[in-house]
Amino acid sequence: MRPPQILSLRQGGFAEWMRWRGRLGSQNKVPRVISDPALFADLRAFAEANRQHTLGNVK
């Protein structure tokens, strides 16, 4: 397994992603573990387009 890569989003980034997915609201939570490859790809693409900077690999 490779070390994780951390992407720093600007403030409110997860709320924007949830709104974009049509899931913004008190009963919808940001997933902590994403086992669905399509959902992960969606979040990754959103993060790449809306990130502040890359913190690099964590060792």
N, CA, C and O atoms as CSV, one atom per row, in Angstrom:
chain,resi,resn,atom,element,x,y,z
A,1,MET,N,N,0.848,-1.165,0.000
A,1,MET,CA,C,0.000,0.000,0.000
A,1,MET,C,C,0.902,1.239,0.000
A,1,MET,O,O,1.887,1.309,0.735
A,2,ARG,N,N,0.546,2.200,-0.829
A,2,ARG,CA,C,1.303,3.449,-0.895
A,2,ARG,C,C,0.901,4.372,0.250
A,2,ARG,O,O,-0.204,4.263,0.782
A,3,PRO,N,N,1.804,5.285,0.628
A,3,PRO,CA,C,1.441,6.253,1.667
A,3,PRO,C,C,0.316,7.156,1.172
A,3,PRO,O,O,0.206,7.397,-0.030
A,4,PRO,N,N,-0.514,7.654,2.069
A,4,PRO,CA,C,-1.615,8.534,1.640
A,4,PRO,C,C,-1.087,9.875,1.143
A,4,PRO,O,O,-0.030,10.340,1.570
A,5,GLN,N,N,-1.833,10.480,0.244
A,5,GLN,CA,C,-1.533,11.830,-0.223
A,5,GLN,C,C,-2.621,12.738,0.331
A,5,GLN,O,O,-3.804,12.406,0.266
A,6,ILE,N,N,-2.227,13.870,0.870
A,6,ILE,CA,C,-3.176,14.790,1.492
A,6,ILE,C,C,-3.371,15.995,0.583
A,6,ILE,O,O,-2.407,16.654,0.193
A,7,LEU,N,N,-4.620,16.274,0.252
A,7,LEU,CA,C,-4.961,17.464,-0.524
A,7,LEU,C,C,-5.715,18.409,0.395
A,7,LEU,O,O,-6.700,18.021,1.024
A,8,SER,N,N,-5.260,19.630,0.472
A,8,SER,CA,C,-5.896,20.627,1.329
A,8,SER,C,C,-6.897,21.424,0.505
A,8,SER,O,O,-6.524,22.085,-0.465
A,9,LEU,N,N,-8.162,21.362,0.890
A,9,LEU,CA,C,-9.198,22.139,0.216
A,9,LEU,C,C,-9.353,23.487,0.894
A,9,LEU,O,O,-9.026,23.653,2.069
A,10,ARG,N,N,-9.854,24.441,0.135
A,10,ARG,CA,C,-10.132,25.734,0.754
A,10,ARG,C,C,-11.294,25.568,1.734
A,10,ARG,O,O,-12.035,24.587,1.669
A,11,GLN,N,N,-11.445,26.522,2.631
A,11,GLN,CA,C,-12.505,26.456,3.629
A,11,GLN,C,C,-13.856,26.319,2.932
A,11,GLN,O,O,-14.146,27.043,1.979
A,12,GLY,N,N,-14.672,25.396,3.407
A,12,GLY,CA,C,-15.987,25.155,2.821
A,12,GLY,C,C,-15.969,24.193,1.649
A,12,GLY,O,O,-16.993,23.991,0.997
A,13,GLY,N,N,-14.813,23.595,1.370
A,13,GLY,CA,C,-14.672,22.705,0.216
A,13,GLY,C,C,-15.576,21.484,0.260
A,13,GLY,O,O,-16.186,21.130,-0.750
A,14,PHE,N,N,-15.672,20.834,1.416
A,14,PHE,CA,C,-16.539,19.659,1.507
A,14,PHE,C,C,-18.005,20.041,1.366
A,14,PHE,O,O,-18.782,19.305,0.758
A,15,ALA,N,N,-18.387,21.176,1.918
A,15,ALA,CA,C,-19.776,21.636,1.768
A,15,ALA,C,C,-20.088,21.898,0.299
A,15,ALA,O,O,-21.180,21.580,-0.170
A,16,GLU,N,N,-19.131,22.479,-0.430
A,16,GLU,CA,C,-19.329,22.707,-1.863
A,16,GLU,C,C,-19.507,21.390,-2.606
A,16,GLU,O,O,-20.372,21.267,-3.472
A,17,TRP,N,N,-18.674,20.398,-2.257
A,17,TRP,CA,C,-18.776,19.087,-2.902
A,17,TRP,C,C,-20.131,18.449,-2.606
A,17,TRP,O,O,-20.765,17.901,-3.507
A,18,MET,N,N,-20.574,18.514,-1.365
A,18,MET,CA,C,-21.872,17.947,-1.003
A,18,MET,C,C,-23.000,18.676,-1.731
A,18,MET,O,O,-23.952,18.040,-2.184
A,19,ARG,N,N,-22.907,19.994,-1.850
A,19,ARG,CA,C,-23.918,20.776,-2.576
A,19,ARG,C,C,-23.918,20.377,-4.050
A,19,ARG,O,O,-24.981,20.209,-4.647
A,20,TRP,N,N,-22.734,20.225,-4.636
A,20,TRP,CA,C,-22.590,19.840,-6.038
A,20,TRP,C,C,-23.229,18.471,-6.293
A,20,TRP,O,O,-23.805,18.238,-7.355
A,21,ARG,N,N,-23.122,17.567,-5.308
A,21,ARG,CA,C,-23.715,16.230,-5.422
A,21,ARG,C,C,-25.201,16.226,-5.094
A,21,ARG,O,O,-25.861,15.198,-5.246
A,22,GLY,N,N,-25.746,17.368,-4.643
A,22,GLY,CA,C,-27.148,17.425,-4.253
A,22,GLY,C,C,-27.401,16.794,-2.900
A,22,GLY,O,O,-28.510,16.337,-2.622
A,23,ARG,N,N,-26.379,16.765,-2.055
A,23,ARG,CA,C,-26.470,16.108,-0.748
A,23,ARG,C,C,-26.214,17.052,0.414
A,23,ARG,O,O,-25.908,16.596,1.515
A,24,LEU,N,N,-26.330,18.355,0.199
A,24,LEU,CA,C,-26.082,19.289,1.287
A,24,LEU,C,C,-27.303,19.342,2.198
A,24,LEU,O,O,-28.420,19.567,1.732
A,25,GLY,N,N,-27.097,19.138,3.469
A,25,GLY,CA,C,-28.183,19.170,4.442
A,25,GLY,C,C,-27.755,18.468,5.708
A,25,GLY,O,O,-26.762,17.740,5.718
A,26,SER,N,N,-28.486,18.678,6.760
A,26,SER,CA,C,-28.085,18.147,8.061
A,26,SER,C,C,-28.136,16.625,8.140
A,26,SER,O,O,-27.450,16.038,8.976
A,27,GLN,N,N,-28.921,15.977,7.301
A,27,GLN,CA,C,-29.025,14.519,7.346
A,27,GLN,C,C,-28.020,13.827,6.433
A,27,GLN,O,O,-27.951,12.598,6.420
A,28,ASN,N,N,-27.245,14.586,5.676
A,28,ASN,CA,C,-26.242,14.031,4.769
A,28,ASN,C,C,-24.856,14.341,5.308
A,28,ASN,O,O,-24.529,15.494,5.588
A,29,LYS,N,N,-24.055,13.311,5.448
A,29,LYS,CA,C,-22.718,13.463,6.016
A,29,LYS,C,C,-21.661,13.178,4.953
A,29,LYS,O,O,-21.896,12.416,4.016
A,30,VAL,N,N,-20.488,13.802,5.114
A,30,VAL,CA,C,-19.354,13.499,4.249
A,30,VAL,C,C,-18.885,12.092,4.605
A,30,VAL,O,O,-18.647,11.803,5.777
A,31,PRO,N,N,-18.749,11.213,3.613
A,31,PRO,CA,C,-18.314,9.846,3.922
A,31,PRO,C,C,-16.889,9.823,4.472
A,31,PRO,O,O,-16.013,10.528,3.971
A,32,ARG,N,N,-16.666,9.017,5.497
A,32,ARG,CA,C,-15.327,8.882,6.083
A,32,ARG,C,C,-14.508,7.836,5.345
A,32,ARG,O,O,-13.294,7.974,5.201
A,33,VAL,N,N,-15.175,6.795,4.883
A,33,VAL,CA,C,-14.531,5.749,4.095
A,33,VAL,C,C,-15.322,5.619,2.809
A,33,VAL,O,O,-16.544,5.470,2.834
A,34,ILE,N,N,-14.622,5.675,1.679
A,34,ILE,CA,C,-15.299,5.570,0.386
A,34,ILE,C,C,-14.848,4.276,-0.274
A,34,ILE,O,O,-13.702,4.166,-0.711
A,35,SER,N,N,-15.736,3.303,-0.350
A,35,SER,CA,C,-15.413,2.034,-0.995
A,35,SER,C,C,-15.913,1.983,-2.437
A,35,SER,O,O,-15.548,1.077,-3.186
A,36,ASP,N,N,-16.736,2.938,-2.829
A,36,ASP,CA,C,-17.254,3.005,-4.194
A,36,ASP,C,C,-16.237,3.738,-5.072
A,36,ASP,O,O,-15.997,4.926,-4.859
A,37,PRO,N,N,-15.630,3.055,-6.057
A,37,PRO,CA,C,-14.614,3.697,-6.899
A,37,PRO,C,C,-15.129,4.932,-7.642
A,37,PRO,O,O,-14.379,5.891,-7.824
A,38,ALA,N,N,-16.374,4.927,-8.066
A,38,ALA,CA,C,-16.925,6.076,-8.792
A,38,ALA,C,C,-17.053,7.290,-7.868
A,38,ALA,O,O,-16.752,8.412,-8.275
A,39,LEU,N,N,-17.495,7.072,-6.640
A,39,LEU,CA,C,-17.616,8.168,-5.679
A,39,LEU,C,C,-16.238,8.717,-5.316
A,39,LEU,O,O,-16.063,9.928,-5.181
A,40,PHE,N,N,-15.264,7.824,-5.158
A,40,PHE,CA,C,-13.902,8.260,-4.864
A,40,PHE,C,C,-13.343,9.092,-6.017
A,40,PHE,O,O,-12.722,10.130,-5.785
A,41,ALA,N,N,-13.555,8.647,-7.251
A,41,ALA,CA,C,-13.077,9.393,-8.418
A,41,ALA,C,C,-13.729,10.769,-8.478
A,41,ALA,O,O,-13.081,11.753,-8.837
A,42,ASP,N,N,-14.999,10.838,-8.128
A,42,ASP,CA,C,-15.728,12.105,-8.104
A,42,ASP,C,C,-15.119,13.060,-7.078
A,42,ASP,O,O,-14.876,14.228,-7.380
A,43,LEU,N,N,-14.877,12.567,-5.875
A,43,LEU,CA,C,-14.283,13.401,-4.829
A,43,LEU,C,C,-12.869,13.813,-5.209
A,43,LEU,O,O,-12.478,14.962,-5.001
A,44,ARG,N,N,-12.110,12.891,-5.757
A,44,ARG,CA,C,-10.726,13.190,-6.158
A,44,ARG,C,C,-10.695,14.291,-7.222
A,44,ARG,O,O,-9.895,15.221,-7.129
A,45,ALA,N,N,-11.561,14.185,-8.228
A,45,ALA,CA,C,-11.618,15.192,-9.287
A,45,ALA,C,C,-12.018,16.550,-8.716
A,45,ALA,O,O,-11.447,17.575,-9.088
A,46,PHE,N,N,-12.996,16.557,-7.814
A,46,PHE,CA,C,-13.414,17.808,-7.181
A,46,PHE,C,C,-12.266,18.399,-6.371
A,46,PHE,O,O,-12.017,19.603,-6.432
A,47,ALA,N,N,-11.568,17.559,-5.616
A,47,ALA,CA,C,-10.457,18.034,-4.788
A,47,ALA,C,C,-9.337,18.605,-5.649
A,47,ALA,O,O,-8.767,19.645,-5.317
A,48,GLU,N,N,-9.018,17.936,-6.748
A,48,GLU,CA,C,-7.963,18.430,-7.640
A,48,GLU,C,C,-8.322,19.797,-8.207
A,48,GLU,O,O,-7.456,20.662,-8.337
A,49,ALA,N,N,-9.577,19.995,-8.540
A,49,ALA,CA,C,-10.019,21.255,-9.141
A,49,ALA,C,C,-10.170,22.374,-8.110
A,49,ALA,O,O,-10.154,23.549,-8.475
A,50,ASN,N,N,-10.317,22.029,-6.839
A,50,ASN,CA,C,-10.615,23.032,-5.806
A,50,ASN,C,C,-9.616,23.059,-4.661
A,50,ASN,O,O,-9.929,23.577,-3.589
A,51,ARG,N,N,-8.446,22.527,-4.855
A,51,ARG,CA,C,-7.487,22.459,-3.749
A,51,ARG,C,C,-6.727,23.757,-3.565
A,51,ARG,O,O,-6.609,24.579,-4.474
A,52,GLN,N,N,-6.214,23.910,-2.351
A,52,GLN,CA,C,-5.332,25.041,-2.046
A,52,GLN,C,C,-3.912,24.680,-2.455
A,52,GLN,O,O,-3.263,25.407,-3.207
A,53,HIS,N,N,-3.445,23.553,-1.951
A,53,HIS,CA,C,-2.097,23.078,-2.262
A,53,HIS,C,C,-1.987,21.636,-1.809
A,53,HIS,O,O,-2.816,21.161,-1.033
A,54,THR,N,N,-0.975,20.942,-2.285
A,54,THR,CA,C,-0.731,19.562,-1.879
A,54,THR,C,C,0.250,19.558,-0.721
A,54,THR,O,O,1.300,20.198,-0.779
A,55,LEU,N,N,-0.097,18.837,0.321
A,55,LEU,CA,C,0.786,18.730,1.475
A,55,LEU,C,C,1.809,17.626,1.286
A,55,LEU,O,O,2.746,17.519,2.077
A,56,GLY,N,N,1.653,16.803,0.257
A,56,GLY,CA,C,2.613,15.750,-0.036
A,56,GLY,C,C,2.227,14.432,0.590
A,56,GLY,O,O,1.142,14.274,1.150
A,57,ASN,N,N,3.141,13.494,0.481
A,57,ASN,CA,C,2.900,12.162,1.021
A,57,ASN,C,C,3.190,12.136,2.509
A,57,ASN,O,O,4.122,12.783,2.985
A,58,VAL,N,N,2.393,11.392,3.227
A,58,VAL,CA,C,2.577,11.208,4.664
A,58,VAL,C,C,3.342,9.925,4.862
A,58,VAL,O,O,2.994,8.897,4.280
A,59,LYS,N,N,4.370,9.968,5.667
A,59,LYS,CA,C,5.161,8.754,5.910
A,59,LYS,C,C,5.008,8.314,7.336
A,59,LYS,O,O,5.597,7.310,7.739
